[in-house]
Structures are given as C-alpha cells and as structure tokens.
Amino acid sequence: MAIRYNTFHFSADHFDEVIVVLQVNNHVNEQNFWLHVEPFVEEGQVHTSSIFWRMFSSRGPIVPKFTWVPSYERKEQMMPAQIGITHPVGTDAVNRLKDFDIEIPKSWMLNQDHPKRGIVISLPEVYSEHEVVDFAVRSLEVLSPFKFDGNYVASVTV
C-alpha cells in the first residue's frame, strides 16, 4: 500500500499550522504517522546530483529534510516522540548548528549525528511544539547548502 500525504506550505515566520499538526497527533497507537518539513524549492532550482554520488557519498540528500514522529506504543512500551534531520553537511552537523547558535535543548536526547543518516533526537514526554518547529526551520536553513527564501513545504501522512 502506497503512503499518502497531505502537503501544505508555510513560512519560517508563520508556522501555526505545523504546530497544530504536532499538538493533534502528539501520541498515536501505531508507528504510522509522521511529518516531513523541507525547504520549498522549485523543480530544477537545486541540482540533486547523480545516482552515483548518492550511492557512494558519505553525505545525506542535497535538500535537507526534517521529520517528526509522535510517541507511540510498541509491545506495551512507550516509544518517545522523535525528530530527525537528513542533510548534506557530512560529519559534525550538531557542531555546525552550535556554530550558528542553535542548541539542542537539554531535555532532548541526541541519539545520532551520522553524516549519511542524519541527526536523530528523542523528545521528552512533555515538550513545546513551538520549540520543535522553530528548531526545524532554523536547522534546515543552517544545514542547507543553498539559499532559499524561508518558505517550507510540510508533508503529513494521511
């Protein structure tokens, strides 16, 4: 079965619609819901590289992507909400964020900072949805190898 998405656009200054998605879906029964956020770029605006570069490179995709997954239960155990960012920066993406004064909040747990698979962070049981979305848009801007106008596209599983 193909995964279907609803998509919508928003800006770095006005992301209330994304916050509502996080609030309404803060806990799900199964691991079958997620939200993706990417910089909005027109087709052909960014060179996406060759298949060979993608296969043999130690870096993630050219267009960075932020993903949020709500908490859910698996085998009677609560799995925390998580966020992830795939990016083309390579090693030490977390340090690059710090260089631009983007800190991971102390209550968030960094699970991974891998050059190809990206950053993975577990969120605490209670967290600010606004802080998550703000972290997403600021991080994508810093981890993007190209300039864009602060507009984003969000994709939510249906």
C-alpha positions in Angstrom: 0.0 0.0 0.0 1.4 3.4 -1.0 1.8 6.1 1.6 -0.3 9.1 1.0 0.5 12.6 2.2 -1.3 15.9 2.6 1.0 18.8 1.9 0.9 22.5 2.7 3.3 25.4 2.5 4.3 27.7 5.4 7.0 30.2 6.2 9.6 30.5 8.9 7.6 33.3 10.4 4.2 31.7 10.3 4.1 28.0 11.2 1.0 27.7 13.4 -0.5 25.1 11.1 2.5 22.8 11.7 2.3 23.3 15.5 -1.4 22.2 15.3 -0.4 19.0 13.5 2.1 18.2 16.3 -0.5 19.0 19.0 -3.3 17.0 17.5 -1.1 14.0 16.8 1.2 14.1 19.9 0.6 10.3 20.6 -0.6 7.6 18.2 -1.4 4.0 18.7 0.9 2.7 16.0 4.1 3.9 14.3 2.3 5.0 11.2 2.2 8.8 11.3 4.9 11.4 10.6 5.5 14.9 9.4 8.2 15.9 7.0 9.4 19.5 6.5 11.7 20.6 3.7 12.7 23.9 2.2 10.4 24.9 -0.7 12.4 24.8 -3.9 11.1 24.9 -7.4 11.8 21.9 -9.7 15.3 22.3 -11.2 16.3 25.1 -8.8 18.7 22.8 -6.9 21.0 20.3 -8.6 20.2 17.0 -6.9 23.4 15.2 -8.0 23.9 11.9 -9.9 22.8 8.5 -8.7 26.5 7.6 -8.3 27.1 10.5 -6.0 24.1 9.5 -3.9 25.2 5.8 -3.7 28.9 6.4 -2.9 28.8 9.7 -1.0 29.1 9.7 2.8 26.6 12.5 3.0 22.8 12.7 3.1 20.5 14.2 0.5 21.2 17.7 -1.0 17.8 19.0 0.1 17.7 18.7 3.9 14.6 17.2 5.5 13.2 17.4 9.0 11.0 14.6 10.2 8.8 14.4 13.4 7.3 11.2 14.7 4.9 11.3 17.6 5.1 9.0 20.6 3.5 5.6 20.2 3.3 2.2 22.0 5.2 -0.8 20.9 4.9 -4.1 22.7 3.3 -2.3 25.7 6.3 0.1 25.9 6.0 3.8 25.3 8.3 5.0 22.5 9.1 8.7 22.8 8.4 11.3 20.1 11.5 11.7 17.9 12.8 14.2 15.4 15.3 13.6 12.6 17.1 15.7 10.1 18.8 14.3 6.9 21.3 16.7 5.4 24.3 17.0 3.1 26.6 18.6 5.6 28.6 15.4 6.4 30.2 15.0 9.8 29.5 17.0 12.9 26.2 18.6 11.9 25.4 19.2 15.5 28.5 21.3 15.9 27.6 23.3 12.8 24.2 24.0 14.4 26.1 25.2 17.6 28.3 27.4 15.4 25.0 29.2 14.4 23.7 29.4 17.9 21.2 26.6 17.5 21.4 24.5 20.6 19.6 21.2 21.2 17.6 21.8 24.4 19.0 20.0 27.5 15.8 17.8 27.9 16.1 16.5 24.4 18.3 13.4 23.9 20.7 13.2 20.9 20.7 9.6 19.6 22.7 10.1 16.4 24.7 12.5 14.4 25.6 10.5 11.3 26.9 12.0 8.1 24.6 10.0 5.8 21.6 9.0 8.1 21.5 12.4 9.8 20.6 13.7 13.2 18.1 11.8 15.4 16.8 13.2 18.7 14.4 11.7 21.2 12.0 14.2 22.8 10.9 14.2 26.4 7.4 13.2 27.4 6.4 16.9 27.6 7.9 19.4 25.1 7.0 22.6 23.4 5.6 22.0 19.8 6.6 25.6 19.0 10.2 24.9 20.1 10.3 21.8 17.9 9.1 23.6 14.8 11.3 26.6 15.4 14.3 24.2 15.8 13.3 22.6 12.5 13.1 25.7 10.4 16.3 27.2 11.9 18.2 23.9 11.5 17.1 23.4 7.9 18.4 26.9 7.0 21.8 26.2 8.5 22.1 22.6 7.1 21.0 23.6 3.6 23.9 24.0 1.1 21.8 26.5 -0.9 19.9 29.7 -0.1 16.2 29.7 -0.1 13.6 32.3 0.8 12.4 31.0 4.2 9.4 29.1 2.7 8.8 25.4 3.5 6.6 22.5 2.5 5.2 20.1 5.1 4.0 16.6 4.2 1.8 14.8 6.7 0.8 11.1 6.4 -2.9 10.5 5.8 
